[in-house]
Amino acid sequence: MSTVIAFIVIFGALVFFHELGHFIFAKRAGILCREFAIGMGPKVFTHKKGETTYTIRLLPIGGFVRMAGEDPEVMEIKPGYRIGLMFDNENQVNKIILNNKEKFPNCRIVEVEYADIEKDLVIKGFPEDDIDSMQTFKVNPKAVIVENGIESQIAPIDRQFGSKTLPQRFLAIFAGPAMNFVLAFIVFILIALLQGVPSNEPQLGVITPDGAAKTAGLQKGDIVQSINGSEISSWSDVVEIIQKNPNKKLDFSIIRNEKERIIPVTPLEKTVEGKKMGIIGVYSPVEKSPVQAVKSGFTETYFWTKQIFVMLGKLVTGQFSIDALSGPVGIYNSTAEVAKSGIYYLMKWAGILSINLGIMNLLPIPALDGGRLMFFAVEAVRGKPIDRQKEGMVHFIGFALLMLLMLVVTWNDIQRFFL
């Protein structure tokens, strides 16, 4: 159960921050965001606040922000339609009822002659109570259309994604992956603040209870001056000498409580990747400093970003196959293993996954954010956007191929871990 909770929390945080990036910059650009969803498939939770419906969906394979103009807008109101209109205090239409008008006894029935709820925001028609006189009704920019009891807010052209400038659209899409890097950066800072940042000072950190250092009498906080007469200036010097001398007595000259002491220590022998080296069971000192924590956040984010690109390069060059990829099942299994090592390892795992999600979404693959950014780049070069239907078809094919890849990877994960 703890693994399930950890997986849900990590997955939810990664997707939430990714979609939050899209959401924030879309709202800043004035785009109407109809839905903010975590997960895919059937809805299991729905809450509407303001213009946006917030949902949690059943399948943990992503999320989305549904922006006005990206999908076909609410149905067109054609001449000849009989609709019901309701008005606000300024006598503007704030509700357009398409059917079941008997449920709205106060609405005004109108036979439509002309309607434009995107640009002009007007409806012209013949009211039932004055059939011989065509009237013009101004539509509130935040009016809703009611069909089968479900309300959908209209999206004037200036609230639609496609009407925004290229930089605004770019930021609304790019902000999703960017927020994953921000999340990883914050997570690594928190780890550094809570756990401390390894220091290169020649001072002993935590002493393990079963190591040679504990047996010899070394203590946490001891400052190493020299080892076997060799002057020590950094923690790296301490590690290097210990590793080179397994099963050999070393005389540690240390400062403890402002007094110098000589303590003999014999490193134990350990084989790592076929190479014998000495260990004494002591960790490097750590420093809990906000400045060092921020530096650590940058360092860790850069390191793991670089590592993931290296792995992508190996995938492209064929140095490892598709069988090495993992989907939700593989990530769940890895999360279970990492969770056994403690909360800090789990937090670090979340940071790595967040960077991975950010990088994957920036790849120029149709249906992903990177694919959409690629179309923006082409638009910038051409000076005009690519036909929306053609772009939509490319993204549809890309999404279908991604789902096929997801099925293959998931099946491989099931075979690897459960069969």
C-alpha positions as CSV (number, residue, x, y, z in Angstrom):
1,M,0.0,0.0,0.0
2,S,2.9,2.4,0.8
3,T,4.3,1.8,-2.7
4,V,0.9,2.5,-4.3
5,I,0.6,5.8,-2.3
6,A,4.2,6.8,-3.2
7,F,3.5,6.1,-6.9
8,I,0.3,8.0,-6.9
9,V,1.9,11.0,-5.1
10,I,4.9,11.1,-7.4
11,F,2.9,10.6,-10.6
12,G,0.3,13.1,-9.5
13,A,3.0,15.7,-8.7
14,L,4.8,15.2,-12.0
15,V,1.7,15.6,-14.1
16,F,0.3,18.4,-11.9
17,F,3.3,20.6,-12.2
18,H,3.6,19.9,-16.0
19,E,0.0,20.8,-16.7
20,L,0.2,23.7,-14.2
21,G,2.9,25.2,-16.5
22,H,0.6,25.0,-19.5
23,F,-2.3,26.4,-17.4
24,I,-0.5,29.4,-15.9
25,F,0.9,30.7,-19.2
26,A,-2.3,30.0,-21.1
27,K,-4.3,32.0,-18.6
28,R,-1.7,34.8,-18.7
29,A,-2.2,34.9,-22.5
30,G,-6.0,35.2,-22.0
31,I,-6.8,31.7,-23.3
32,L,-10.0,30.1,-22.0
33,C,-8.9,26.8,-20.3
34,R,-11.9,24.5,-20.3
35,E,-10.4,21.6,-18.4
36,F,-7.4,20.8,-16.2
37,A,-7.1,17.0,-16.1
38,I,-4.8,14.6,-14.3
39,G,-4.8,11.2,-15.9
40,M,-6.7,10.0,-19.0
41,G,-9.9,8.1,-19.6
42,P,-13.1,8.2,-17.6
43,K,-13.5,10.9,-14.9
44,V,-13.4,9.8,-11.3
45,F,-13.5,13.3,-9.8
46,T,-14.8,16.6,-11.1
47,H,-14.9,20.1,-9.7
48,K,-15.6,23.3,-11.5
49,K,-14.2,26.7,-10.4
50,G,-14.6,29.8,-12.5
51,E,-14.1,29.0,-16.2
52,T,-12.2,25.7,-15.7
53,T,-13.3,22.2,-14.8
54,Y,-10.7,20.3,-12.7
55,T,-10.8,16.5,-13.2
56,I,-8.9,13.4,-12.1
57,R,-9.2,10.6,-14.6
58,L,-8.8,6.9,-14.2
59,L,-5.7,6.0,-16.2
60,P,-2.4,7.2,-14.9
61,I,-0.8,7.9,-18.2
62,G,-0.6,11.7,-18.4
63,G,-2.9,14.7,-18.2
64,F,-3.9,17.7,-20.2
65,V,-5.2,21.3,-20.2
66,R,-8.0,21.7,-22.7
67,M,-7.7,25.1,-24.2
68,A,-10.4,26.8,-26.3
69,G,-9.6,26.7,-30.0
70,E,-7.5,23.5,-29.9
71,D,-10.6,21.3,-30.4
72,P,-13.7,22.1,-32.4
73,E,-15.7,24.7,-30.5
74,V,-19.2,24.4,-29.2
75,M,-21.8,23.6,-31.9
76,E,-22.6,26.3,-34.6
77,I,-26.0,28.0,-34.2
78,K,-27.4,28.0,-37.7
79,P,-30.3,30.0,-39.3
80,G,-33.7,28.4,-38.6
81,Y,-32.7,27.1,-35.2
82,R,-35.2,27.8,-32.4
83,I,-33.3,28.7,-29.3
84,G,-33.9,30.0,-25.8
85,L,-32.1,33.2,-24.6
86,M,-31.6,34.4,-21.0
87,F,-30.2,37.8,-20.2
88,D,-28.0,39.4,-17.5
89,N,-28.5,42.7,-15.8
90,E,-27.0,44.6,-18.8
91,N,-29.5,42.9,-21.1
92,Q,-26.8,40.8,-22.8
93,V,-27.4,37.2,-23.6
94,N,-25.7,35.1,-20.9
95,K,-27.3,31.7,-21.6
96,I,-28.2,30.1,-24.9
97,I,-30.5,27.1,-24.5
98,L,-30.4,24.7,-27.5
99,N,-32.9,22.1,-26.4
100,N,-35.2,21.1,-23.4
101,K,-36.2,24.8,-23.4
102,E,-39.3,23.9,-21.3
103,K,-37.0,23.5,-18.3
104,F,-36.2,27.3,-18.6
105,P,-39.7,28.9,-18.4
106,N,-38.1,32.4,-18.2
107,C,-36.1,32.2,-21.4
108,R,-37.1,34.1,-24.5
109,I,-37.7,31.8,-27.6
110,V,-36.0,33.1,-30.8
111,E,-35.9,31.8,-34.3
112,V,-32.3,32.4,-35.5
113,E,-31.6,34.4,-38.6
114,Y,-27.9,35.0,-38.0
115,A,-25.6,34.1,-35.2
116,D,-21.9,34.8,-34.5
117,I,-20.7,33.9,-31.0
118,E,-16.9,34.1,-31.8
119,K,-16.3,37.5,-33.5
120,D,-19.3,39.8,-33.5
121,L,-20.9,38.2,-30.4
122,V,-24.5,38.8,-31.7
123,I,-27.6,36.8,-32.4
124,K,-30.2,38.1,-34.8
125,G,-33.6,36.6,-35.0
126,F,-37.4,36.7,-34.6
127,P,-38.6,36.5,-31.0
128,E,-41.6,34.2,-30.5
129,D,-43.5,37.1,-28.8
130,D,-42.8,39.5,-31.8
131,I,-42.5,37.2,-34.8
132,D,-42.7,40.0,-37.4
133,S,-39.8,42.0,-36.0
134,M,-36.2,40.8,-36.3
135,Q,-34.1,41.9,-33.3
136,T,-30.4,41.9,-32.6
137,F,-29.2,40.5,-29.2
138,K,-25.7,41.2,-27.9
139,V,-24.0,38.2,-26.4
140,N,-21.9,38.4,-23.2
141,P,-18.3,37.2,-23.8
142,K,-18.8,34.8,-20.9
143,A,-22.1,33.4,-22.0
144,V,-22.8,29.7,-21.9
145,I,-24.5,27.3,-24.3
146,V,-26.8,24.8,-22.6
147,E,-27.3,21.5,-24.4
148,N,-28.9,18.4,-22.8
149,G,-28.6,20.2,-19.4
150,I,-24.8,20.7,-19.8
151,E,-23.3,24.2,-19.9
152,S,-20.4,25.1,-22.1
153,Q,-18.9,28.5,-22.0
154,I,-18.5,30.2,-25.4
155,A,-15.0,31.2,-26.5
156,P,-14.8,34.5,-28.4
157,I,-12.0,34.5,-30.9
158,D,-9.7,36.5,-28.6
159,R,-10.0,33.8,-26.0
160,Q,-8.9,31.0,-28.3
161,F,-5.4,29.5,-28.5
162,G,-5.0,30.1,-32.2
163,S,-5.6,33.8,-32.0
164,K,-2.7,34.4,-29.7
165,T,0.8,35.6,-30.9
166,L,3.4,33.0,-31.7
167,P,5.5,33.9,-28.5
168,Q,2.3,33.5,-26.3
169,R,1.5,30.1,-27.9
170,F,5.1,29.0,-27.6
171,L,5.3,29.9,-23.9
172,A,1.9,28.2,-23.2
173,I,3.3,24.9,-24.6
174,F,6.9,25.2,-23.5
175,A,6.0,26.0,-19.9
176,G,4.8,22.4,-19.3
177,P,8.2,20.7,-19.7
178,A,9.9,23.7,-18.2
179,M,7.9,23.2,-15.0
180,N,9.2,19.6,-14.7
181,F,12.8,21.0,-14.6
182,V,11.6,23.6,-12.0
183,L,10.0,20.8,-9.9
184,A,13.2,18.7,-10.0
185,F,15.3,21.7,-9.0
186,I,13.0,22.4,-6.0
187,V,13.1,18.7,-5.0
188,F,16.9,18.6,-5.1
189,I,17.0,21.8,-3.0
190,L,14.7,20.3,-0.4
191,I,16.9,17.2,-0.2
192,A,20.0,19.3,0.3
193,L,18.3,21.4,3.0
194,L,17.0,18.4,4.9
195,Q,19.9,16.0,4.4
196,G,22.8,18.4,3.9
197,V,25.3,18.9,1.0
198,P,28.5,16.8,1.0
199,S,31.4,19.0,1.9
200,N,35.1,18.5,0.8
201,E,36.4,19.6,4.2
202,P,38.7,17.0,5.8
203,Q,36.2,16.4,8.6
204,L,34.6,13.1,9.5
205,G,30.8,12.8,8.9
206,V,28.6,10.0,10.2
207,I,30.4,6.9,11.4
208,T,28.8,3.5,10.6
209,P,28.4,1.2,13.6
210,D,30.2,-1.8,12.0
211,G,33.1,-0.1,10.3
212,A,36.8,0.1,11.0
213,A,36.5,3.8,11.9
214,K,34.1,3.0,14.8
215,T,36.3,0.1,16.0
216,A,39.4,2.3,16.0
217,G,37.7,5.1,18.0
218,L,37.2,7.8,15.3
219,Q,34.3,10.1,15.9
220,K,32.0,12.3,13.9
221,G,33.4,15.8,13.7
222,D,37.1,14.7,13.9
223,I,39.3,16.9,11.7
224,V,41.9,14.9,9.8
225,Q,45.3,16.7,9.7
226,S,47.4,14.0,8.2
227,I,47.4,10.2,7.4
228,N,50.8,8.3,7.8
229,G,52.5,11.7,7.8
230,S,50.9,12.9,4.5
231,E,49.2,16.2,4.9
232,I,45.4,16.3,4.3
233,S,43.7,19.3,2.8
234,S,40.4,17.9,1.6
235,W,38.0,15.0,2.0
236,S,39.0,13.8,-1.4
237,D,42.6,13.2,0.0
238,V,41.1,11.1,2.9
239,V,39.1,8.9,0.5
240,E,42.0,8.4,-1.9
241,I,44.5,7.3,0.8
242,I,41.9,4.9,2.4
243,Q,40.9,3.3,-0.9
244,K,44.6,2.7,-1.8
245,N,45.4,0.9,1.4
246,P,43.0,-2.0,2.2
247,N,44.2,-4.1,5.2
248,K,47.0,-1.7,5.9
249,K,47.4,0.2,9.2
250,L,47.0,4.0,8.7
251,D,47.9,6.5,11.4
252,F,45.3,9.2,11.5
253,S,46.4,12.5,13.0
254,I,43.1,14.2,14.0
255,I,42.0,17.3,15.9
256,R,39.2,16.7,18.5
257,N,38.1,19.2,21.0
258,E,41.1,21.4,20.0
259,K,43.5,18.6,20.9
260,E,45.6,16.6,18.5
261,R,45.5,12.8,18.6
262,I,47.0,9.9,16.7
263,I,44.5,7.0,16.0
264,P,45.6,3.9,14.0
265,V,42.9,2.6,11.6
266,T,43.1,-0.5,9.4
267,P,40.7,-0.1,6.4
268,L,38.7,-3.2,5.5
269,E,38.9,-4.6,2.0
270,K,36.0,-4.4,-0.4
271,T,35.7,-5.3,-4.1
272,V,33.9,-2.8,-6.2
273,E,33.5,-3.6,-10.0
274,G,36.3,-6.1,-9.8
275,K,38.7,-3.7,-8.0
276,K,39.9,-4.1,-4.4
277,M,39.8,-1.0,-2.3
278,G,39.8,0.0,1.4
279,I,36.9,1.3,3.4
280,I,36.6,2.4,7.0
281,G,32.9,3.1,7.4
282,V,32.7,6.9,7.5
283,Y,30.7,9.3,5.4
284,S,31.8,12.7,4.1
285,P,30.8,15.7,6.2
286,V,27.6,17.6,5.2
287,E,26.8,21.2,5.2
288,K,23.2,22.5,5.7
289,S,23.2,25.9,4.0
290,P,20.6,27.5,1.8
291,V,23.3,28.7,-0.5
292,Q,24.8,25.3,-0.8
293,A,21.3,23.8,-1.2
294,V,20.6,26.0,-4.2
295,K,24.0,25.1,-5.7
296,S,23.2,21.5,-5.2
297,G,19.8,21.9,-6.9
298,F,21.5,23.3,-10.0
299,T,24.2,20.7,-10.0
300,E,21.9,17.7,-9.6
301,T,19.4,19.0,-12.2
302,Y,22.3,19.5,-14.7
303,F,23.8,16.1,-13.9
304,W,20.6,14.1,-14.4
305,T,19.6,16.1,-17.5
306,K,23.0,15.2,-19.0
307,Q,22.7,11.5,-18.0
308,I,19.2,11.2,-19.6
309,F,20.5,12.8,-22.9
310,V,23.3,10.2,-22.8
311,M,20.8,7.4,-22.5
312,L,18.7,8.8,-25.3
313,G,21.8,8.9,-27.5
314,K,22.5,5.3,-26.8
315,L,18.9,4.5,-27.7
316,V,19.2,6.3,-31.0
317,T,22.5,4.7,-31.9
318,G,21.2,1.2,-31.0
319,Q,23.5,0.7,-28.0
320,F,20.4,-0.6,-26.1
321,S,17.0,-1.8,-27.4
322,I,13.4,-0.8,-26.8
323,D,13.3,-3.6,-24.2
324,A,15.3,-1.4,-21.9
325,L,12.5,1.2,-21.8
326,S,9.9,1.3,-19.0
327,G,6.3,2.4,-18.9
328,P,4.0,2.9,-15.9
329,V,4.4,-0.7,-14.8
330,G,8.2,-0.5,-14.8
331,I,8.1,2.9,-13.1
332,Y,5.8,1.4,-10.4
333,N,8.2,-1.5,-9.8
334,S,11.2,0.8,-9.7
335,T,9.4,3.1,-7.2
336,A,8.7,0.1,-5.0
337,E,12.5,-0.7,-4.9
338,V,13.5,2.9,-4.3
339,A,10.9,3.3,-1.5
340,K,12.8,0.6,0.5
341,S,15.8,2.9,0.7
342,G,14.0,5.8,2.4
343,I,12.3,9.1,1.8
344,Y,15.3,10.9,0.5
345,Y,16.0,8.3,-2.2
346,L,12.3,8.5,-3.1
347,M,12.5,12.3,-3.4
348,K,15.5,12.0,-5.6
349,W,13.8,9.4,-7.8
350,A,10.9,11.8,-8.2
351,G,13.3,14.6,-9.3
352,I,14.9,12.3,-11.9
353,L,11.5,11.2,-13.2
354,S,10.4,14.9,-13.5
355,I,13.5,15.7,-15.6
356,N,12.9,12.6,-17.7
357,L,9.3,13.7,-18.3
358,G,10.4,17.2,-19.2
359,I,13.0,16.0,-21.7
360,M,10.7,13.4,-23.3
361,N,8.0,16.1,-23.8
362,L,10.5,18.4,-25.5
363,L,11.5,15.8,-28.2
364,P,10.2,16.8,-31.6
365,I,7.6,14.0,-31.7
366,P,4.1,14.7,-33.0
367,A,1.4,14.8,-30.2
368,L,4.1,15.7,-27.6
369,D,4.9,19.3,-26.6
370,G,8.1,19.2,-28.6
371,G,6.1,18.2,-31.7
372,R,3.9,21.3,-31.3
373,L,6.9,23.5,-30.7
374,M,8.4,22.1,-34.0
375,F,5.3,23.3,-35.8
376,F,5.7,26.8,-34.2
377,A,9.3,26.8,-35.5
378,V,8.1,26.1,-39.0
379,E,5.5,28.8,-38.6
380,A,8.1,31.3,-37.6
381,V,10.2,30.5,-40.7
382,R,7.2,30.5,-43.1
383,G,5.6,33.5,-41.6
384,K,2.2,31.8,-41.4
385,P,0.9,28.7,-39.6
386,I,0.5,25.3,-41.2
387,D,-3.0,24.3,-42.0
388,R,-4.7,23.2,-38.7
389,Q,-6.3,20.1,-40.2
390,K,-2.9,18.9,-41.6
391,E,-1.2,19.6,-38.3
392,G,-4.0,17.8,-36.4
393,M,-3.7,14.7,-38.6
394,V,0.1,14.6,-37.9
395,H,-0.5,14.8,-34.2
396,F,-3.3,12.2,-34.4
397,I,-0.9,9.7,-36.1
398,G,1.8,10.6,-33.6
399,F,-0.5,10.0,-30.7
400,A,-1.6,6.6,-32.1
401,L,2.0,5.5,-32.6
402,L,2.8,6.6,-29.0
403,M,-0.1,4.6,-27.6
404,L,1.2,1.6,-29.6
405,L,4.7,2.1,-28.1
406,M,3.1,2.4,-24.7
407,L,1.3,-0.9,-25.1
408,V,4.6,-2.6,-26.3
409,V,6.6,-1.2,-23.4
410,T,3.9,-2.0,-20.8
411,W,3.7,-5.6,-22.1
412,N,7.5,-5.9,-21.9
413,D,7.3,-4.6,-18.3
414,I,4.6,-7.1,-17.4
415,Q,6.7,-10.0,-18.8
416,R,9.8,-8.8,-17.1
417,F,8.4,-8.3,-13.6
418,F,5.4,-10.6,-13.3
419,L,5.6,-13.5,-15.9
